[in-house]
């Protein structure tokens, strides 16, 4: 009896008419993202439950810092995804320490999580169209994109590190403005 109900439910949510109506309506997408975010924020009462929910995004965020810091000679010296309580009382989900932060690598190393945005864009542009159109795949896609985009946002600590060297900030503003004006 439960199998029949389960298979009928699957048939309904994977029917082409239901999927078309669900995929084409942005209201459901926004609703789904808000539900995911609310679920995430309800876990903040417990540091360990919050860490469990945030681990995939924390790994992505901190890996971006680590990789860019490694390439730009910031010399990453530690990498942690284990949560701890910060000086301000908030949770710090992860961190990467550097031994050689200078004017030329502070901004890119600190703003490195922004590189997750092109990854999310690539997934949306090239992976979503070839994905099997099922309700579960769509939910997983939205979950993955939510994790990627939310963790692409640099933290307060990232902005502090990026602003350590005003000469570096000025150089990167000049580079980006020049590139922007060229294209």
N, CA and C atoms as an extended XYZ file, in Angstrom:
549
Properties=species:S:1:pos:R:3:atomname:S:1:resname:S:1:resid:I:1 pbc="F F F"
N         0.824       -1.192        0.000 N   UNK     1
C         0.000        0.000        0.000 CA  UNK     1
C         0.876        1.267        0.000 C   UNK     1
N         1.907        1.304        0.878 N   UNK     2
C         2.794        2.463        0.903 CA  UNK     2
C         3.565        2.615       -0.401 C   UNK     2
N         3.931        1.471       -0.997 N   UNK     3
C         4.627        1.530       -2.285 CA  UNK     3
C         3.745        2.165       -3.356 C   UNK     3
N         2.474        1.817       -3.353 N   UNK     4
C         1.562        2.398       -4.336 CA  UNK     4
C         1.456        3.910       -4.171 C   UNK     4
N         1.319        4.365       -2.936 N   UNK     5
C         1.229        5.797       -2.669 CA  UNK     5
C         2.529        6.482       -3.082 C   UNK     5
N         3.652        5.860       -2.732 N   UNK     6
C         4.961        6.418       -3.073 CA  UNK     6
C         5.128        6.549       -4.581 C   UNK     6
N         4.808        5.496       -5.327 N   UNK     7
C         4.970        5.530       -6.782 CA  UNK     7
C         3.972        6.469       -7.451 C   UNK     7
N         2.775        6.594       -6.912 N   UNK     8
C         1.822        7.561       -7.461 CA  UNK     8
C         2.312        8.987       -7.218 C   UNK     8
N         2.868        9.225       -6.023 N   UNK     9
C         3.431       10.544       -5.719 CA  UNK     9
C         4.578       10.869       -6.682 C   UNK     9
N         5.476        9.902       -6.897 N   UNK    10
C         6.577       10.114       -7.843 CA  UNK    10
C         6.064       10.376       -9.254 C   UNK    10
N         5.025        9.649       -9.641 N   UNK    11
C         4.464        9.846      -10.985 CA  UNK    11
C         3.896       11.255      -11.133 C   UNK    11
N         3.285       11.768      -10.069 N   UNK    12
C         2.702       13.106      -10.139 CA  UNK    12
C         3.801       14.167      -10.219 C   UNK    12
N         4.796       14.092       -9.309 N   UNK    13
C         5.805       15.166       -9.285 CA  UNK    13
C         6.793       15.079      -10.442 C   UNK    13
N         6.865       13.947      -11.106 N   UNK    14
C         7.754       13.824      -12.259 CA  UNK    14
C         7.010       13.843      -13.588 C   UNK    14
N         5.712       14.126      -13.541 N   UNK    15
C         4.966       14.215      -14.797 CA  UNK    15
C         5.391       15.480      -15.539 C   UNK    15
N         5.447       15.428      -16.856 N   UNK    16
C         5.893       16.596      -17.634 CA  UNK    16
C         5.082       17.862      -17.357 C   UNK    16
N         3.783       17.742      -17.171 N   UNK    17
C         2.976       18.951      -16.938 CA  UNK    17
C         3.298       19.574      -15.580 C   UNK    17
N         3.481       18.761      -14.537 N   UNK    18
C         3.839       19.290      -13.222 CA  UNK    18
C         5.220       19.931      -13.268 C   UNK    18
N         6.183       19.236      -13.865 N   UNK    19
C         7.547       19.749      -13.933 CA  UNK    19
C         7.611       21.054      -14.715 C   UNK    19
N         6.909       21.129      -15.839 N   UNK    20
C         6.916       22.345      -16.643 CA  UNK    20
C         6.347       23.502      -15.830 C   UNK    20
N         5.240       23.261      -15.146 N   UNK    21
C         4.636       24.306      -14.322 CA  UNK    21
C         5.528       24.718      -13.157 C   UNK    21
N         6.240       23.769      -12.581 N   UNK    22
C         7.124       24.063      -11.455 CA  UNK    22
C         8.385       24.772      -11.917 C   UNK    22
N         9.024       24.272      -12.977 N   UNK    23
C        10.280       24.857      -13.458 CA  UNK    23
C        10.096       26.249      -14.044 C   UNK    23
N         8.969       26.481      -14.672 N   UNK    24
C         8.755       27.754      -15.357 CA  UNK    24
C         8.234       28.856      -14.435 C   UNK    24
N         7.905       28.528      -13.207 N   UNK    25
C         7.362       29.512      -12.285 CA  UNK    25
C         8.439       29.919      -11.281 C   UNK    25
N         8.926       31.136      -11.386 N   UNK    26
C         9.999       31.604      -10.497 CA  UNK    26
C         9.538       31.735       -9.058 C   UNK    26
N         8.242       31.840       -8.842 N   UNK    27
C         7.723       31.904       -7.473 CA  UNK    27
C         8.159       30.667       -6.692 C   UNK    27
N         8.050       29.496       -7.299 N   UNK    28
C         8.441       28.258       -6.609 CA  UNK    28
C         9.946       28.219       -6.338 C   UNK    28
N        10.728       28.749       -7.259 N   UNK    29
C        12.175       28.811       -7.060 CA  UNK    29
C        12.515       29.696       -5.861 C   UNK    29
N        11.916       30.871       -5.800 N   UNK    30
C        12.160       31.782       -4.686 CA  UNK    30
C        11.671       31.167       -3.379 C   UNK    30
N        10.512       30.558       -3.412 N   UNK    31
C         9.972       29.887       -2.227 CA  UNK    31
C        10.922       28.798       -1.738 C   UNK    31
N        11.445       28.016       -2.647 N   UNK    32
C        12.365       26.942       -2.299 CA  UNK    32
C        13.651       27.482       -1.679 C   UNK    32
N        14.194       28.542       -2.248 N   UNK    33
C        15.413       29.149       -1.705 CA  UNK    33
C        15.153       29.698       -0.303 C   UNK    33
N        14.011       30.348       -0.098 N   UNK    34
C        13.692       30.893        1.223 CA  UNK    34
C        13.514       29.767        2.239 C   UNK    34
N        12.887       28.692        1.849 N   UNK    35
C        12.736       27.543        2.760 CA  UNK    35
C        14.099       26.977        3.120 C   UNK    35
N        14.987       26.843        2.137 N   UNK    36
C        16.340       26.345        2.421 CA  UNK    36
C        17.077       27.280        3.371 C   UNK    36
N        16.966       28.578        3.152 N   UNK    37
C        17.645       29.538        4.016 CA  UNK    37
C        17.052       29.527        5.422 C   UNK    37
N        15.753       29.418        5.546 N   UNK    38
C        15.123       29.351        6.869 CA  UNK    38
C        15.585       28.095        7.606 C   UNK    38
N        15.649       26.994        6.887 N   UNK    39
C        16.150       25.760        7.499 CA  UNK    39
C        17.565       25.968        8.015 C   UNK    39
N        18.369       26.614        7.212 N   UNK    40
C        19.753       26.866        7.604 CA  UNK    40
C        19.821       27.736        8.852 C   UNK    40
N        19.039       28.811        8.891 N   UNK    41
C        19.093       29.725       10.033 CA  UNK    41
C        18.533       29.102       11.312 C   UNK    41
N        17.638       28.138       11.196 N   UNK    42
C        17.139       27.482       12.406 CA  UNK    42
C        18.212       26.610       13.053 C   UNK    42
N        19.232       26.250       12.300 N   UNK    43
C        20.301       25.422       12.867 CA  UNK    43
C        21.306       26.247       13.662 C   UNK    43
N        21.214       27.574       13.622 N   UNK    44
C        22.208       28.429       14.267 CA  UNK    44
C        22.151       28.384       15.790 C   UNK    44
N        21.141       27.772       16.359 N   UNK    45
C        21.090       27.636       17.819 CA  UNK    45
C        22.152       26.679       18.325 C   UNK    45
N        22.534       25.742       17.495 N   UNK    46
C        23.549       24.760       17.865 CA  UNK    46
C        24.755       24.923       16.947 C   UNK    46
N        25.926       25.107       17.543 N   UNK    47
C        27.125       25.302       16.740 CA  UNK    47
C        27.398       24.081       15.866 C   UNK    47
N        27.205       22.892       16.392 N   UNK    48
C        27.544       21.682       15.639 CA  UNK    48
C        26.517       21.367       14.560 C   UNK    48
N        25.246       21.610       14.830 N   UNK    49
C        24.233       21.418       13.793 CA  UNK    49
C        24.426       22.445       12.685 C   UNK    49
N        24.739       23.669       13.077 N   UNK    50
C        25.020       24.711       12.097 CA  UNK    50
C        26.234       24.341       11.246 C   UNK    50
N        27.265       23.817       11.892 N   UNK    51
C        28.468       23.404       11.156 CA  UNK    51
C        28.142       22.305       10.158 C   UNK    51
N        27.315       21.352       10.562 N   UNK    52
C        26.942       20.252        9.669 CA  UNK    52
C        26.234       20.769        8.424 C   UNK    52
N        25.319       21.708        8.609 N   UNK    53
C        24.575       22.270        7.478 CA  UNK    53
C        25.480       23.142        6.607 C   UNK    53
N        26.432       23.832        7.227 N   UNK    54
C        27.280       24.780        6.504 CA  UNK    54
C        28.562       24.184        5.948 C   UNK    54
N        28.868       22.925        6.271 N   UNK    55
C        30.163       22.340        5.865 CA  UNK    55
C        30.410       22.385        4.357 C   UNK    55
N        29.463       22.011        3.508 N   UNK    56
C        29.781       22.059        2.062 CA  UNK    56
C        30.169       23.461        1.587 C   UNK    56
N        29.413       24.464        2.005 N   UNK    57
C        29.723       25.825        1.602 CA  UNK    57
C        30.997       26.349        2.235 C   UNK    57
N        31.235       25.969        3.493 N   UNK    58
C        32.465       26.397        4.174 CA  UNK    58
C        33.686       25.830        3.461 C   UNK    58
N        33.606       24.579        3.051 N   UNK    59
C        34.724       23.964        2.326 CA  UNK    59
C        34.985       24.728        1.033 C   UNK    59
N        33.936       25.027        0.273 N   UNK    60
C        34.106       25.773       -0.980 CA  UNK    60
C        34.713       27.154       -0.722 C   UNK    60
N        34.170       27.860        0.250 N   UNK    61
C        34.623       29.222        0.564 CA  UNK    61
C        36.100       29.228        0.964 C   UNK    61
N        36.454       28.355        1.884 N   UNK    62
C        37.833       28.333        2.382 CA  UNK    62
C        38.806       27.778        1.339 C   UNK    62
N        38.348       26.866        0.499 N   UNK    63
C        39.216       26.350       -0.573 CA  UNK    63
C        39.580       27.452       -1.557 C   UNK    63
N        38.642       28.342       -1.830 N   UNK    64
C        38.946       29.459       -2.731 CA  UNK    64
C        40.043       30.343       -2.133 C   UNK    64
N        39.928       30.653       -0.836 N   UNK    65
C        40.987       31.431       -0.173 CA  UNK    65
C        42.327       30.707       -0.283 C   UNK    65
N        42.309       29.416        0.023 N   UNK    66
C        43.537       28.627        0.047 CA  UNK    66
C        44.204       28.581       -1.326 C   UNK    66
N        43.418       28.282       -2.351 N   UNK    67
C        43.965       28.130       -3.710 CA  UNK    67
C        44.529       29.447       -4.230 C   UNK    67
N        43.781       30.527       -4.097 N   UNK    68
C        44.261       31.821       -4.582 CA  UNK    68
C        45.469       32.266       -3.773 C   UNK    68
N        45.426       32.082       -2.457 N   UNK    69
C        46.570       32.425       -1.621 CA  UNK    69
C        47.810       31.631       -1.986 C   UNK    69
N        47.615       30.370       -2.327 N   UNK    70
C        48.733       29.516       -2.738 CA  UNK    70
C        49.347       30.020       -4.045 C   UNK    70
N        48.502       30.349       -5.018 N   UNK    71
C        49.002       30.829       -6.309 CA  UNK    71
C        49.667       32.198       -6.217 C   UNK    71
N        49.226       33.030       -5.293 N   UNK    72
C        49.760       34.392       -5.195 CA  UNK    72
C        50.775       34.549       -4.070 C   UNK    72
N        51.317       33.458       -3.611 N   UNK    73
C        52.393       33.461       -2.628 CA  UNK    73
C        51.998       34.087       -1.288 C   UNK    73
N        50.736       33.913       -0.878 N   UNK    74
C        50.329       34.377        0.446 CA  UNK    74
C        50.712       33.335        1.502 C   UNK    74
N        51.151       32.181        1.058 N   UNK    75
C        51.613       31.083        1.914 CA  UNK    75
C        50.570       30.657        2.951 C   UNK    75
N        49.528       29.962        2.509 N   UNK    76
C        48.539       29.476        3.476 CA  UNK    76
C        49.219       28.580        4.515 C   UNK    76
N        48.917       28.817        5.788 N   UNK    77
C        49.578       28.043        6.833 CA  UNK    77
C        48.610       27.183        7.636 C   UNK    77
N        47.331       27.447        7.564 N   UNK    78
C        46.354       26.555        8.196 CA  UNK    78
C        45.040       26.620        7.444 C   UNK    78
N        44.295       25.567        7.568 N   UNK    79
C        43.006       25.445        6.895 CA  UNK    79
C        42.100       24.689        7.850 C   UNK    79
N        41.013       25.319        8.253 N   UNK    80
C        40.098       24.622        9.143 CA  UNK    80
C        38.657       24.866        8.731 C   UNK    80
N        37.863       23.836        8.868 N   UNK    81
C        36.425       23.966        8.640 CA  UNK    81
C        35.664       23.641        9.919 C   UNK    81
N        36.398       23.504       11.021 N   UNK    82
C        35.755       23.219       12.294 CA  UNK    82
C        35.290       24.524       12.932 C   UNK    82
N        34.050       24.566       13.383 N   UNK    83
C        33.513       25.817       13.921 CA  UNK    83
C        34.110       26.162       15.276 C   UNK    83
N        34.140       27.460       15.535 N   UNK    84
C        34.540       27.961       16.854 CA  UNK    84
C        33.805       29.270       17.070 C   UNK    84
N        33.738       29.661       18.320 N   UNK    85
C        33.086       30.927       18.633 CA  UNK    85
C        34.113       32.046       18.500 C   UNK    85
N        33.756       33.069       17.728 N   UNK    86
C        34.662       34.195       17.502 CA  UNK    86
C        34.689       35.146       18.686 C   UNK    86
N        35.543       36.139       18.605 N   UNK    87
C        35.678       37.138       19.665 CA  UNK    87
C        34.388       37.917       19.887 C   UNK    87
N        33.600       38.100       18.826 N   UNK    88
C        32.352       38.852       18.936 CA  UNK    88
C        31.169       37.999       19.373 C   UNK    88
N        31.403       36.703       19.628 N   UNK    89
C        30.342       35.806       20.074 CA  UNK    89
C        29.673       35.039       18.955 C   UNK    89
N        29.904       35.418       17.714 N   UNK    90
C        29.333       34.703       16.576 CA  UNK    90
C        30.193       33.488       16.245 C   UNK    90
N        29.609       32.567       15.491 N   UNK    91
C        30.346       31.379       15.078 CA  UNK    91
C        31.249       31.702       13.901 C   UNK    91
N        32.431       31.149       13.923 N   UNK    92
C        33.345       31.200       12.782 CA  UNK    92
C        33.384       29.773       12.251 C   UNK    92
N        32.862       29.571       11.052 N   UNK    93
C        32.719       28.218       10.516 CA  UNK    93
C        34.028       27.636        9.996 C   UNK    93
N        34.913       28.467        9.534 N   UNK    94
C        36.182       27.990        9.001 CA  UNK    94
C        37.122       29.160        8.805 C   UNK    94
N        38.360       28.835        8.511 N   UNK    95
C        39.320       29.908        8.264 CA  UNK    95
C        40.545       29.353        7.553 C   UNK    95
N        41.243       30.271        6.915 N   UNK    96
C        42.536       29.974        6.305 CA  UNK    96
C        43.482       31.056        6.797 C   UNK    96
N        44.619       30.636        7.312 N   UNK    97
C        45.630       31.590        7.743 CA  UNK    97
C        46.716       31.709        6.695 C   UNK    97
N        47.305       32.894        6.602 N   UNK    98
C        48.369       33.148        5.639 CA  UNK    98
C        49.588       33.700        6.369 C   UNK    98
N        50.772       33.357        5.888 N   UNK    99
C        52.026       33.842        6.476 CA  UNK    99
C        52.635       35.001        5.701 C   UNK    99
N        52.140       35.277        4.507 N   UNK   100
C        52.790       36.287        3.666 CA  UNK   100
C        51.746       37.157        2.959 C   UNK   100
N        50.929       37.853        3.735 N   UNK   101
C        49.936       38.741        3.141 CA  UNK   101
C        50.625       40.061        2.823 C   UNK   101
N        50.579       40.453        1.561 N   UNK   102
C        51.231       41.679        1.104 CA  UNK   102
C        50.245       42.511        0.288 C   UNK   102
N        50.705       43.663       -0.190 N   UNK   103
C        49.832       44.570       -0.935 CA  UNK   103
C        49.293       43.936       -2.214 C   UNK   103
N        50.047       43.046       -2.842 N   UNK   104
C        49.609       42.492       -4.121 CA  UNK   104
C        48.746       41.244       -3.987 C   UNK   104
N        48.762       40.570       -2.826 N   UNK   105
C        47.958       39.352       -2.716 CA  UNK   105
C        46.843       39.441       -1.676 C   UNK   105
N        46.754       40.535       -0.918 N   UNK   106
C        45.716       40.642        0.113 CA  UNK   106
C        44.319       40.681       -0.497 C   UNK   106
N        44.112       41.529       -1.485 N   UNK   107
C        42.784       41.678       -2.083 CA  UNK   107
C        42.333       40.388       -2.787 C   UNK   107
N        43.145       39.807       -3.692 N   UNK   108
C        42.659       38.593       -4.350 CA  UNK   108
C        42.499       37.408       -3.396 C   UNK   108
N        43.378       37.272       -2.419 N   UNK   109
C        43.257       36.155       -1.476 CA  UNK   109
C        42.011       36.303       -0.608 C   UNK   109
N        41.713       37.532       -0.203 N   UNK   110
C        40.546       37.760        0.640 CA  UNK   110
C        39.233       37.683       -0.145 C   UNK   110
N        39.237       38.148       -1.375 N   UNK   111
C        38.023       38.160       -2.197 CA  UNK   111
C        37.876       36.899       -3.058 C   UNK   111
N        38.723       35.923       -2.837 N   UNK   112
C        38.730       34.693       -3.632 CA  UNK   112
C        37.387       33.963       -3.696 C   UNK   112
N        36.566       33.969       -2.640 N   UNK   113
C        35.278       33.267       -2.770 CA  UNK   113
C        34.389       33.787       -3.894 C   UNK   113
N        34.625       35.014       -4.344 N   UNK   114
C        33.849       35.532       -5.478 CA  UNK   114
C        34.037       34.681       -6.730 C   UNK   114
N        35.119       33.902       -6.765 N   UNK   115
C        35.346       33.004       -7.904 CA  UNK   115
C        34.326       31.869       -7.954 C   UNK   115
N        33.571       31.693       -6.893 N   UNK   116
C        32.494       30.693       -6.914 CA  UNK   116
C        31.343       31.130       -7.828 C   UNK   116
N        31.187       32.437       -8.022 N   UNK   117
C        30.096       32.916       -8.875 CA  UNK   117
C        30.203       32.425      -10.316 C   UNK   117
N        31.385       32.482      -10.961 N   UNK   118
C        31.468       31.902      -12.304 CA  UNK   118
C        31.201       30.389      -12.318 C   UNK   118
N        31.550       29.713      -11.244 N   UNK   119
C        31.261       28.271      -11.165 CA  UNK   119
C        29.751       28.057      -11.146 C   UNK   119
N        29.038       28.833      -10.329 N   UNK   120
C        27.578       28.734      -10.291 CA  UNK   120
C        26.957       29.089      -11.632 C   UNK   120
N        27.500       30.112      -12.284 N   UNK   121
C        27.004       30.502      -13.596 CA  UNK   121
C        27.215       29.376      -14.611 C   UNK   121
N        28.406       28.758      -14.581 N   UNK   122
C        28.714       27.657      -15.483 CA  UNK   122
C        27.737       26.491      -15.269 C   UNK   122
N        27.491       26.146      -14.013 N   UNK   123
C        26.548       25.066      -13.725 CA  UNK   123
C        25.156       25.389      -14.260 C   UNK   123
N        24.745       26.638      -14.087 N   UNK   124
C        23.433       27.038      -14.572 CA  UNK   124
C        23.361       26.999      -16.092 C   UNK   124
N        24.419       27.454      -16.738 N   UNK   125
C        24.421       27.577      -18.190 CA  UNK   125
C        24.590       26.253      -18.912 C   UNK   125
N        25.485       25.394      -18.382 N   UNK   126
C        25.848       24.191      -19.132 CA  UNK   126
C        25.397       22.885      -18.492 C   UNK   126
N        25.188       22.878      -17.176 N   UNK   127
C        24.812       21.629      -16.525 CA  UNK   127
C        23.296       21.485      -16.431 C   UNK   127
N        22.607       22.561      -16.075 N   UNK   128
C        21.151       22.488      -15.936 CA  UNK   128
C        20.451       22.021      -17.206 C   UNK   128
N        20.823       22.516      -18.392 N   UNK   129
C        20.120       22.054      -19.599 CA  UNK   129
C        20.263       20.559      -19.891 C   UNK   129
N        21.363       19.925      -19.468 N   UNK   130
C        21.528       18.496      -19.758 CA  UNK   130
C        21.077       17.607      -18.600 C   UNK   130
N        20.674       18.229      -17.493 N   UNK   131
C        20.232       17.475      -16.329 CA  UNK   131
C        18.863       16.855      -16.606 C   UNK   131
N        18.684       15.633      -16.166 N   UNK   132
C        17.394       14.949      -16.307 CA  UNK   132
C        16.329       15.756      -15.564 C   UNK   132
N        15.256       16.181      -16.223 N   UNK   133
C        14.275       17.043      -15.567 CA  UNK   133
C        13.348       16.275      -14.624 C   UNK   133
N        13.798       16.098      -13.400 N   UNK   134
C        12.959       15.492      -12.360 CA  UNK   134
C        12.858       16.469      -11.200 C   UNK   134
N        11.855       16.277      -10.384 N   UNK   135
C        11.637       17.152       -9.242 CA  UNK   135
C        12.810       17.097       -8.265 C   UNK   135
N        13.307       15.908       -7.984 N   UNK   136
C        14.429       15.749       -7.056 CA  UNK   136
C        15.692       16.409       -7.615 C   UNK   136
N        15.965       16.231       -8.891 N   UNK   137
C        17.129       16.887       -9.502 CA  UNK   137
C        17.032       18.406       -9.410 C   UNK   137
N        15.841       18.929       -9.599 N   UNK   138
C        15.662       20.372       -9.511 CA  UNK   138
C        15.918       20.867       -8.089 C   UNK   138
N        15.406       20.153       -7.096 N   UNK   139
C        15.626       20.514       -5.692 CA  UNK   139
C        17.129       20.477       -5.393 C   UNK   139
N        17.812       19.445       -5.844 N   UNK   140
C        19.252       19.340       -5.613 CA  UNK   140
C        20.017       20.447       -6.328 C   UNK   140
N        19.590       20.783       -7.520 N   UNK   141
C        20.201       21.880       -8.277 CA  UNK   141
C        20.057       23.205       -7.516 C   UNK   141
N        18.867       23.486       -7.038 N   UNK   142
C        18.626       24.731       -6.296 CA  UNK   142
C        19.444       24.731       -5.007 C   UNK   142
N        19.527       23.605       -4.328 N   UNK   143
C        20.332       23.505       -3.113 CA  UNK   143
C        21.804       23.781       -3.422 C   UNK   143
N        22.327       23.174       -4.466 N   UNK   144
C        23.731       23.382       -4.850 CA  UNK   144
C        23.994       24.835       -5.217 C   UNK   144
N        23.129       25.425       -6.014 N   UNK   145
C        23.315       26.823       -6.410 CA  UNK   145
C        23.209       27.757       -5.205 C   UNK   145
N        22.304       27.461       -4.281 N   UNK   146
C        22.172       28.273       -3.077 CA  UNK   146
C        23.446       28.213       -2.255 C   UNK   146
N        24.015       27.026       -2.116 N   UNK   147
C        25.262       26.855       -1.364 CA  UNK   147
C        26.398       27.621       -2.050 C   UNK   147
N        26.511       27.465       -3.355 N   UNK   148
C        27.596       28.122       -4.099 CA  UNK   148
C        27.479       29.641       -4.017 C   UNK   148
N        26.310       30.178       -4.307 N   UNK   149
C        26.150       31.625       -4.356 CA  UNK   149
C        26.262       32.247       -2.966 C   UNK   149
N        25.658       31.623       -1.973 N   UNK   150
C        25.734       32.187       -0.622 CA  UNK   150
C        27.173       32.209       -0.107 C   UNK   150
N        27.945       31.189       -0.416 N   UNK   151
C        29.315       31.116        0.083 CA  UNK   151
C        30.309       31.854       -0.793 C   UNK   151
N        29.833       32.437       -1.888 N   UNK   152
C        30.692       33.283       -2.713 CA  UNK   152
C        30.820       34.676       -2.118 C   UNK   152
N        29.985       34.987       -1.156 N   UNK   153
C        30.006       36.313       -0.544 CA  UNK   153
C        31.113       36.361        0.497 C   UNK   153
N        32.071       37.278        0.341 N   UNK   154
C        33.148       37.394        1.332 CA  UNK   154
C        32.605       37.811        2.704 C   UNK   154
N        33.265       37.350        3.744 N   UNK   155
C        32.856       37.663        5.116 CA  UNK   155
C        33.424       39.012        5.547 C   UNK   155
N        33.026       39.449        6.748 N   UNK   156
C        33.576       40.697        7.302 CA  UNK   156
C        35.090       40.588        7.447 C   UNK   156
N        35.549       39.432        7.910 N   UNK   157
C        36.997       39.223        8.071 CA  UNK   157
C        37.704       39.295        6.719 C   UNK   157
N        37.063       38.799        5.669 N   UNK   158
C        37.659       38.870        4.329 CA  UNK   158
C        37.828       40.324        3.897 C   UNK   158
N        36.812       41.157        4.158 N   UNK   159
C        36.914       42.570        3.793 CA  UNK   159
C        38.002       43.276        4.607 C   UNK   159
N        38.161       42.874        5.859 N   UNK   160
C        39.222       43.470        6.680 CA  UNK   160
C        40.599       43.144        6.102 C   UNK   160
N        40.789       41.885        5.701 N   UNK   161
C        42.075       41.495        5.120 CA  UNK   161
C        42.294       42.210        3.795 C   UNK   161
N        41.268       42.305        2.983 N   UNK   162
C        41.406       42.974        1.679 CA  UNK   162
C        41.763       44.437        1.843 C   UNK   162
N        41.279       45.072        2.902 N   UNK   163
C        41.546       46.490        3.107 CA  UNK   163
C        42.806       46.789        3.892 C   UNK   163
N        43.605       45.775        4.185 N   UNK   164
C        44.825       45.992        4.966 CA  UNK   164
C        45.839       46.874        4.241 C   UNK   164
N        45.902       46.749        2.941 N   UNK   165
C        46.885       47.490        2.151 CA  UNK   165
C        46.145       48.375        1.154 C   UNK   165
N        46.088       49.679        1.437 N   UNK   166
C        45.379       50.598        0.556 CA  UNK   166
C        46.024       50.665       -0.819 C   UNK   166
N        47.323       50.458       -0.870 N   UNK   167
C        47.984       50.475       -2.178 CA  UNK   167
C        47.487       49.308       -3.031 C   UNK   167
N        47.288       48.146       -2.420 N   UNK   168
C        46.752       46.985       -3.145 CA  UNK   168
C        45.324       47.215       -3.590 C   UNK   168
N        44.519       47.811       -2.723 N   UNK   169
C        43.128       48.127       -3.083 CA  UNK   169
C        43.121       49.080       -4.279 C   UNK   169
N        43.957       50.101       -4.230 N   UNK   170
C        44.018       51.079       -5.327 CA  UNK   170
C        44.461       50.417       -6.629 C   UNK   170
N        45.448       49.532       -6.554 N   UNK   171
C        45.927       48.836       -7.752 CA  UNK   171
C        44.803       48.008       -8.373 C   UNK   171
N        44.073       47.239       -7.555 N   UNK   172
C        43.017       46.379       -8.104 CA  UNK   172
C        41.819       47.175       -8.590 C   UNK   172
N        41.512       48.282       -7.950 N   UNK   173
C        40.441       49.150       -8.469 CA  UNK   173
C        40.846       49.686       -9.840 C   UNK   173
N        42.094       50.121       -9.970 N   UNK   174
C        42.591       50.628      -11.252 CA  UNK   174
C        42.538       49.535      -12.317 C   UNK   174
N        42.983       48.323      -11.985 N   UNK   175
C        42.980       47.209      -12.941 CA  UNK   175
C        41.559       46.895      -13.389 C   UNK   175
N        40.618       46.800      -12.439 N   UNK   176
C        39.253       46.464      -12.805 CA  UNK   176
C        38.581       47.572      -13.613 C   UNK   176
N        38.837       48.820      -13.256 N   UNK   177
C        38.269       49.920      -14.040 CA  UNK   177
C        38.833       49.945      -15.448 C   UNK   177
N        40.134       49.687      -15.568 N   UNK   178
C        40.752       49.636      -16.896 CA  UNK   178
C        40.167       48.515      -17.734 C   UNK   178
N        40.038       47.334      -17.140 N   UNK   179
C        39.440       46.209      -17.870 CA  UNK   179
C        37.993       46.475      -18.229 C   UNK   179
N        37.260       47.090      -17.313 N   UNK   180
C        35.860       47.393      -17.564 CA  UNK   180
C        35.709       48.378      -18.715 C   UNK   180
N        36.553       49.382      -18.734 N   UNK   181
C        36.468       50.377      -19.792 CA  UNK   181
C        36.934       49.842      -21.144 C   UNK   181
N        37.819       48.831      -21.120 N   UNK   182
C        38.286       48.228      -22.370 CA  UNK   182
C        37.195       47.383      -23.026 C   UNK   182
N        36.378       46.749      -22.231 N   UNK   183
C        35.371       45.855      -22.779 CA  UNK   183
C        34.056       46.519      -22.677 C   UNK   183
